[in-house]
Amino acid sequence: MEAANSSACNNLHMDDYVLAGDYDNETLQEMIELRDLFELGVIDETEFSNRIAQLMDW
């Protein structure tokens, strides 16, 4: 898969590969960083959801 060659790949988990075909590497990296911030408790679920929705153009 192309994502395996990206710089964003360093932080990818198995379920991230589902998104890899739909988004560019920069967007994927931002999604991963947001997920990490959410998991660490730095941002709450509402902020996480809103920022992911913006990245996905929802």
PDB file of N, CA, C and O in Angstrom:
ATOM      1  N   MET A   1       0.835  -1.179   0.000  1.00  0.00           N
ATOM      2  CA  MET A   1       0.000   0.000   0.000  1.00  0.00           C
ATOM      3  C   MET A   1       0.878   1.239   0.000  1.00  0.00           C
ATOM      4  O   MET A   1       1.938   1.255   0.626  1.00  0.00           O
ATOM      5  N   GLU A   2       0.436   2.283  -0.705  1.00  0.00           N
ATOM      6  CA  GLU A   2       1.220   3.502  -0.815  1.00  0.00           C
ATOM      7  C   GLU A   2       1.517   4.141   0.536  1.00  0.00           C
ATOM      8  O   GLU A   2       2.599   4.694   0.729  1.00  0.00           O
ATOM      9  N   ALA A   3       0.581   4.073   1.466  1.00  0.00           N
ATOM     10  CA  ALA A   3       0.783   4.710   2.770  1.00  0.00           C
ATOM     11  C   ALA A   3       1.987   4.141   3.499  1.00  0.00           C
ATOM     12  O   ALA A   3       2.583   4.815   4.339  1.00  0.00           O
ATOM     13  N   ALA A   4       2.344   2.916   3.184  1.00  0.00           N
ATOM     14  CA  ALA A   4       3.480   2.288   3.851  1.00  0.00           C
ATOM     15  C   ALA A   4       4.775   3.038   3.553  1.00  0.00           C
ATOM     16  O   ALA A   4       5.740   2.934   4.310  1.00  0.00           O
ATOM     17  N   ASN A   5       4.801   3.792   2.455  1.00  0.00           N
ATOM     18  CA  ASN A   5       6.000   4.524   2.083  1.00  0.00           C
ATOM     19  C   ASN A   5       5.996   5.965   2.569  1.00  0.00           C
ATOM     20  O   ASN A   5       6.964   6.689   2.339  1.00  0.00           O
ATOM     21  N   SER A   6       4.949   6.392   3.223  1.00  0.00           N
ATOM     22  CA  SER A   6       4.833   7.791   3.616  1.00  0.00           C
ATOM     23  C   SER A   6       5.535   8.063   4.938  1.00  0.00           C
ATOM     24  O   SER A   6       5.789   7.151   5.725  1.00  0.00           O
ATOM     25  N   SER A   7       5.840   9.330   5.165  1.00  0.00           N
ATOM     26  CA  SER A   7       6.419   9.703   6.450  1.00  0.00           C
ATOM     27  C   SER A   7       5.393   9.570   7.562  1.00  0.00           C
ATOM     28  O   SER A   7       5.763   9.349   8.715  1.00  0.00           O
ATOM     29  N   ALA A   8       4.114   9.702   7.240  1.00  0.00           N
ATOM     30  CA  ALA A   8       3.052   9.545   8.242  1.00  0.00           C
ATOM     31  C   ALA A   8       2.967   8.113   8.738  1.00  0.00           C
ATOM     32  O   ALA A   8       2.401   7.851   9.799  1.00  0.00           O
ATOM     33  N   CYS A   9       3.519   7.201   7.985  1.00  0.00           N
ATOM     34  CA  CYS A   9       3.425   5.778   8.320  1.00  0.00           C
ATOM     35  C   CYS A   9       4.026   5.463   9.678  1.00  0.00           C
ATOM     36  O   CYS A   9       3.603   4.506  10.327  1.00  0.00           O
ATOM     37  N   ASN A  10       4.988   6.234  10.118  1.00  0.00           N
ATOM     38  CA  ASN A  10       5.650   5.951  11.387  1.00  0.00           C
ATOM     39  C   ASN A  10       4.681   5.834  12.549  1.00  0.00           C
ATOM     40  O   ASN A  10       4.915   5.049  13.467  1.00  0.00           O
ATOM     41  N   ASN A  11       3.597   6.598  12.527  1.00  0.00           N
ATOM     42  CA  ASN A  11       2.644   6.609  13.622  1.00  0.00           C
ATOM     43  C   ASN A  11       1.352   5.868  13.302  1.00  0.00           C
ATOM     44  O   ASN A  11       0.428   5.874  14.115  1.00  0.00           O
ATOM     45  N   LEU A  12       1.265   5.238  12.151  1.00  0.00           N
ATOM     46  CA  LEU A  12       0.026   4.574  11.754  1.00  0.00           C
ATOM     47  C   LEU A  12      -0.204   3.291  12.529  1.00  0.00           C
ATOM     48  O   LEU A  12       0.730   2.549  12.833  1.00  0.00           O
ATOM     49  N   HIS A  13      -1.456   3.050  12.839  1.00  0.00           N
ATOM     50  CA  HIS A  13      -1.880   1.782  13.408  1.00  0.00           C
ATOM     51  C   HIS A  13      -2.661   1.046  12.330  1.00  0.00           C
ATOM     52  O   HIS A  13      -3.000   1.639  11.306  1.00  0.00           O
ATOM     53  N   MET A  14      -2.951  -0.229  12.540  1.00  0.00           N
ATOM     54  CA  MET A  14      -3.601  -1.033  11.516  1.00  0.00           C
ATOM     55  C   MET A  14      -4.879  -0.377  10.989  1.00  0.00           C
ATOM     56  O   MET A  14      -5.078  -0.347   9.774  1.00  0.00           O
ATOM     57  N   ASP A  15      -5.748   0.147  11.846  1.00  0.00           N
ATOM     58  CA  ASP A  15      -6.996   0.730  11.371  1.00  0.00           C
ATOM     59  C   ASP A  15      -6.794   2.034  10.607  1.00  0.00           C
ATOM     60  O   ASP A  15      -7.709   2.475   9.911  1.00  0.00           O
ATOM     61  N   ASP A  16      -5.631   2.662  10.713  1.00  0.00           N
ATOM     62  CA  ASP A  16      -5.357   3.863   9.941  1.00  0.00           C
ATOM     63  C   ASP A  16      -5.208   3.553   8.454  1.00  0.00           C
ATOM     64  O   ASP A  16      -5.422   4.431   7.618  1.00  0.00           O
ATOM     65  N   TYR A  17      -4.849   2.334   8.119  1.00  0.00           N
ATOM     66  CA  TYR A  17      -4.680   1.983   6.717  1.00  0.00           C
ATOM     67  C   TYR A  17      -5.992   2.034   5.950  1.00  0.00           C
ATOM     68  O   TYR A  17      -5.980   2.159   4.725  1.00  0.00           O
ATOM     69  N   VAL A  18      -7.122   1.938   6.642  1.00  0.00           N
ATOM     70  CA  VAL A  18      -8.423   2.046   5.990  1.00  0.00           C
ATOM     71  C   VAL A  18      -8.572   3.427   5.364  1.00  0.00           C
ATOM     72  O   VAL A  18      -9.146   3.556   4.283  1.00  0.00           O
ATOM     73  N   LEU A  19      -8.063   4.459   6.031  1.00  0.00           N
ATOM     74  CA  LEU A  19      -8.160   5.827   5.542  1.00  0.00           C
ATOM     75  C   LEU A  19      -7.079   6.182   4.530  1.00  0.00           C
ATOM     76  O   LEU A  19      -7.221   7.159   3.794  1.00  0.00           O
ATOM     77  N   ALA A  20      -6.028   5.422   4.482  1.00  0.00           N
ATOM     78  CA  ALA A  20      -4.841   5.803   3.723  1.00  0.00           C
ATOM     79  C   ALA A  20      -5.115   6.052   2.249  1.00  0.00           C
ATOM     80  O   ALA A  20      -4.458   6.901   1.646  1.00  0.00           O
ATOM     81  N   GLY A  21      -6.054   5.347   1.654  1.00  0.00           N
ATOM     82  CA  GLY A  21      -6.333   5.540   0.241  1.00  0.00           C
ATOM     83  C   GLY A  21      -7.176   6.765  -0.053  1.00  0.00           C
ATOM     84  O   GLY A  21      -7.244   7.201  -1.202  1.00  0.00           O
ATOM     85  N   ASP A  22      -7.819   7.329   0.956  1.00  0.00           N
ATOM     86  CA  ASP A  22      -8.765   8.417   0.748  1.00  0.00           C
ATOM     87  C   ASP A  22      -8.212   9.805   1.047  1.00  0.00           C
ATOM     88  O   ASP A  22      -8.805  10.800   0.631  1.00  0.00           O
ATOM     89  N   TYR A  23      -7.100   9.895   1.750  1.00  0.00           N
ATOM     90  CA  TYR A  23      -6.581  11.186   2.196  1.00  0.00           C
ATOM     91  C   TYR A  23      -5.087  11.285   1.933  1.00  0.00           C
ATOM     92  O   TYR A  23      -4.374  10.282   1.942  1.00  0.00           O
ATOM     93  N   ASP A  24      -4.616  12.521   1.696  1.00  0.00           N
ATOM     94  CA  ASP A  24      -3.185  12.710   1.483  1.00  0.00           C
ATOM     95  C   ASP A  24      -2.436  12.538   2.807  1.00  0.00           C
ATOM     96  O   ASP A  24      -3.036  12.536   3.881  1.00  0.00           O
ATOM     97  N   ASN A  25      -1.152  12.398   2.706  1.00  0.00           N
ATOM     98  CA  ASN A  25      -0.327  12.110   3.884  1.00  0.00           C
ATOM     99  C   ASN A  25      -0.408  13.201   4.948  1.00  0.00           C
ATOM    100  O   ASN A  25      -0.398  12.902   6.142  1.00  0.00           O
ATOM    101  N   GLU A  26      -0.487  14.458   4.528  1.00  0.00           N
ATOM    102  CA  GLU A  26      -0.567  15.558   5.493  1.00  0.00           C
ATOM    103  C   GLU A  26      -1.871  15.477   6.295  1.00  0.00           C
ATOM    104  O   GLU A  26      -1.867  15.666   7.512  1.00  0.00           O
ATOM    105  N   THR A  27      -2.977  15.199   5.612  1.00  0.00           N
ATOM    106  CA  THR A  27      -4.268  15.072   6.294  1.00  0.00           C
ATOM    107  C   THR A  27      -4.266  13.873   7.226  1.00  0.00           C
ATOM    108  O   THR A  27      -4.759  13.958   8.351  1.00  0.00           O
ATOM    109  N   LEU A  28      -3.716  12.763   6.767  1.00  0.00           N
ATOM    110  CA  LEU A  28      -3.622  11.580   7.625  1.00  0.00           C
ATOM    111  C   LEU A  28      -2.808  11.876   8.878  1.00  0.00           C
ATOM    112  O   LEU A  28      -3.182  11.466   9.977  1.00  0.00           O
ATOM    113  N   GLN A  29      -1.704  12.582   8.716  1.00  0.00           N
ATOM    114  CA  GLN A  29      -0.863  12.911   9.863  1.00  0.00           C
ATOM    115  C   GLN A  29      -1.624  13.787  10.855  1.00  0.00           C
ATOM    116  O   GLN A  29      -1.517  13.595  12.066  1.00  0.00           O
ATOM    117  N   GLU A  30      -2.396  14.754  10.339  1.00  0.00           N
ATOM    118  CA  GLU A  30      -3.193  15.603  11.228  1.00  0.00           C
ATOM    119  C   GLU A  30      -4.231  14.780  11.980  1.00  0.00           C
ATOM    120  O   GLU A  30      -4.456  15.004  13.170  1.00  0.00           O
ATOM    121  N   MET A  31      -4.866  13.829  11.294  1.00  0.00           N
ATOM    122  CA  MET A  31      -5.855  12.959  11.942  1.00  0.00           C
ATOM    123  C   MET A  31      -5.212  12.129  13.053  1.00  0.00           C
ATOM    124  O   MET A  31      -5.777  11.967  14.134  1.00  0.00           O
ATOM    125  N   ILE A  32      -4.038  11.617  12.768  1.00  0.00           N
ATOM    126  CA  ILE A  32      -3.315  10.803  13.753  1.00  0.00           C
ATOM    127  C   ILE A  32      -2.942  11.652  14.961  1.00  0.00           C
ATOM    128  O   ILE A  32      -3.086  11.214  16.103  1.00  0.00           O
ATOM    129  N   GLU A  33      -2.459  12.871  14.709  1.00  0.00           N
ATOM    130  CA  GLU A  33      -2.099  13.764  15.812  1.00  0.00           C
ATOM    131  C   GLU A  33      -3.320  14.114  16.658  1.00  0.00           C
ATOM    132  O   GLU A  33      -3.231  14.163  17.885  1.00  0.00           O
ATOM    133  N   LEU A  34      -4.463  14.360  16.007  1.00  0.00           N
ATOM    134  CA  LEU A  34      -5.692  14.643  16.754  1.00  0.00           C
ATOM    135  C   LEU A  34      -6.110  13.451  17.596  1.00  0.00           C
ATOM    136  O   LEU A  34      -6.517  13.607  18.748  1.00  0.00           O
ATOM    137  N   ARG A  35      -6.008  12.259  17.020  1.00  0.00           N
ATOM    138  CA  ARG A  35      -6.353  11.051  17.772  1.00  0.00           C
ATOM    139  C   ARG A  35      -5.461  10.916  19.001  1.00  0.00           C
ATOM    140  O   ARG A  35      -5.931  10.594  20.093  1.00  0.00           O
ATOM    141  N   ASP A  36      -4.171  11.165  18.809  1.00  0.00           N
ATOM    142  CA  ASP A  36      -3.236  11.068  19.929  1.00  0.00           C
ATOM    143  C   ASP A  36      -3.563  12.091  21.015  1.00  0.00           C
ATOM    144  O   ASP A  36      -3.529  11.767  22.202  1.00  0.00           O
ATOM    145  N   LEU A  37      -3.880  13.327  20.614  1.00  0.00           N
ATOM    146  CA  LEU A  37      -4.250  14.359  21.589  1.00  0.00           C
ATOM    147  C   LEU A  37      -5.506  13.965  22.354  1.00  0.00           C
ATOM    148  O   LEU A  37      -5.599  14.183  23.562  1.00  0.00           O
ATOM    149  N   PHE A  38      -6.470  13.384  21.648  1.00  0.00           N
ATOM    150  CA  PHE A  38      -7.700  12.936  22.294  1.00  0.00           C
ATOM    151  C   PHE A  38      -7.414  11.811  23.283  1.00  0.00           C
ATOM    152  O   PHE A  38      -7.904  11.827  24.412  1.00  0.00           O
ATOM    153  N   GLU A  39      -6.616  10.833  22.852  1.00  0.00           N
ATOM    154  CA  GLU A  39      -6.290   9.701  23.725  1.00  0.00           C
ATOM    155  C   GLU A  39      -5.509  10.144  24.960  1.00  0.00           C
ATOM    156  O   GLU A  39      -5.627   9.529  26.020  1.00  0.00           O
ATOM    157  N   LEU A  40      -4.719  11.197  24.833  1.00  0.00           N
ATOM    158  CA  LEU A  40      -3.950  11.722  25.969  1.00  0.00           C
ATOM    159  C   LEU A  40      -4.783  12.648  26.858  1.00  0.00           C
ATOM    160  O   LEU A  40      -4.330  13.057  27.927  1.00  0.00           O
ATOM    161  N   GLY A  41      -5.990  12.974  26.421  1.00  0.00           N
ATOM    162  CA  GLY A  41      -6.854  13.848  27.204  1.00  0.00           C
ATOM    163  C   GLY A  41      -6.580  15.330  27.017  1.00  0.00           C
ATOM    164  O   GLY A  41      -7.086  16.158  27.774  1.00  0.00           O
ATOM    165  N   VAL A  42      -5.779  15.670  26.007  1.00  0.00           N
ATOM    166  CA  VAL A  42      -5.451  17.070  25.743  1.00  0.00           C
ATOM    167  C   VAL A  42      -6.656  17.800  25.134  1.00  0.00           C
ATOM    168  O   VAL A  42      -6.892  18.969  25.437  1.00  0.00           O
ATOM    169  N   ILE A  43      -7.408  17.114  24.285  1.00  0.00           N
ATOM    170  CA  ILE A  43      -8.638  17.670  23.719  1.00  0.00           C
ATOM    171  C   ILE A  43      -9.792  16.742  24.071  1.00  0.00           C
ATOM    172  O   ILE A  43      -9.603  15.539  24.253  1.00  0.00           O
ATOM    173  N   ASP A  44     -10.992  17.316  24.164  1.00  0.00           N
ATOM    174  CA  ASP A  44     -12.151  16.494  24.505  1.00  0.00           C
ATOM    175  C   ASP A  44     -12.795  15.918  23.239  1.00  0.00           C
ATOM    176  O   ASP A  44     -12.385  16.231  22.122  1.00  0.00           O
ATOM    177  N   GLU A  45     -13.803  15.077  23.434  1.00  0.00           N
ATOM    178  CA  GLU A  45     -14.435  14.379  22.316  1.00  0.00           C
ATOM    179  C   GLU A  45     -15.083  15.342  21.326  1.00  0.00           C
ATOM    180  O   GLU A  45     -15.042  15.112  20.117  1.00  0.00           O
ATOM    181  N   THR A  46     -15.676  16.408  21.828  1.00  0.00           N
ATOM    182  CA  THR A  46     -16.326  17.382  20.947  1.00  0.00           C
ATOM    183  C   THR A  46     -15.307  18.062  20.046  1.00  0.00           C
ATOM    184  O   THR A  46     -15.516  18.165  18.838  1.00  0.00           O
ATOM    185  N   GLU A  47     -14.209  18.525  20.623  1.00  0.00           N
ATOM    186  CA  GLU A  47     -13.173  19.176  19.825  1.00  0.00           C
ATOM    187  C   GLU A  47     -12.567  18.195  18.829  1.00  0.00           C
ATOM    188  O   GLU A  47     -12.338  18.546  17.671  1.00  0.00           O
ATOM    189  N   PHE A  48     -12.305  16.969  19.271  1.00  0.00           N
ATOM    190  CA  PHE A  48     -11.770  15.940  18.386  1.00  0.00           C
ATOM    191  C   PHE A  48     -12.710  15.725  17.204  1.00  0.00           C
ATOM    192  O   PHE A  48     -12.275  15.738  16.052  1.00  0.00           O
ATOM    193  N   SER A  49     -13.987  15.530  17.486  1.00  0.00           N
ATOM    194  CA  SER A  49     -14.975  15.273  16.432  1.00  0.00           C
ATOM    195  C   SER A  49     -15.080  16.446  15.463  1.00  0.00           C
ATOM    196  O   SER A  49     -15.123  16.250  14.248  1.00  0.00           O
ATOM    197  N   ASN A  50     -15.121  17.653  15.995  1.00  0.00           N
ATOM    198  CA  ASN A  50     -15.233  18.839  15.139  1.00  0.00           C
ATOM    199  C   ASN A  50     -14.020  19.003  14.236  1.00  0.00           C
ATOM    200  O   ASN A  50     -14.158  19.319  13.055  1.00  0.00           O
ATOM    201  N   ARG A  51     -12.842  18.790  14.785  1.00  0.00           N
ATOM    202  CA  ARG A  51     -11.620  18.971  13.993  1.00  0.00           C
ATOM    203  C   ARG A  51     -11.459  17.864  12.953  1.00  0.00           C
ATOM    204  O   ARG A  51     -10.980  18.123  11.849  1.00  0.00           O
ATOM    205  N   ILE A  52     -11.849  16.639  13.287  1.00  0.00           N
ATOM    206  CA  ILE A  52     -11.812  15.552  12.305  1.00  0.00           C
ATOM    207  C   ILE A  52     -12.811  15.834  11.187  1.00  0.00           C
ATOM    208  O   ILE A  52     -12.503  15.635  10.012  1.00  0.00           O
ATOM    209  N   ALA A  53     -14.005  16.297  11.549  1.00  0.00           N
ATOM    210  CA  ALA A  53     -15.026  16.622  10.548  1.00  0.00           C
ATOM    211  C   ALA A  53     -14.524  17.700   9.585  1.00  0.00           C
ATOM    212  O   ALA A  53     -14.785  17.625   8.384  1.00  0.00           O
ATOM    213  N   GLN A  54     -13.806  18.699  10.100  1.00  0.00           N
ATOM    214  CA  GLN A  54     -13.241  19.736   9.237  1.00  0.00           C
ATOM    215  C   GLN A  54     -12.235  19.140   8.256  1.00  0.00           C
ATOM    216  O   GLN A  54     -12.231  19.490   7.076  1.00  0.00           O
ATOM    217  N   LEU A  55     -11.388  18.243   8.744  1.00  0.00           N
ATOM    218  CA  LEU A  55     -10.393  17.618   7.870  1.00  0.00           C
ATOM    219  C   LEU A  55     -11.049  16.763   6.793  1.00  0.00           C
ATOM    220  O   LEU A  55     -10.548  16.663   5.673  1.00  0.00           O
ATOM    221  N   MET A  56     -12.176  16.148   7.144  1.00  0.00           N
ATOM    222  CA  MET A  56     -12.861  15.251   6.216  1.00  0.00           C
ATOM    223  C   MET A  56     -13.897  15.990   5.367  1.00  0.00           C
ATOM    224  O   MET A  56     -14.602  15.370   4.571  1.00  0.00           O
ATOM    225  N   ASP A  57     -13.992  17.313   5.533  1.00  0.00           N
ATOM    226  CA  ASP A  57     -14.951  18.149   4.798  1.00  0.00           C
ATOM    227  C   ASP A  57     -16.387  17.716   5.006  1.00  0.00           C
ATOM    228  O   ASP A  57     -17.173  17.684   4.059  1.00  0.00           O
ATOM    229  N   TRP A  58     -16.738  17.379   6.251  1.00  0.00           N
ATOM    230  CA  TRP A  58     -18.125  16.999   6.563  1.00  0.00           C
ATOM    231  C   TRP A  58     -18.908  18.209   6.942  1.00  0.00           C
ATOM    232  O   TRP A  58     -20.097  18.105   7.242  1.00  0.00           O
TER     233      TRP A  58
END
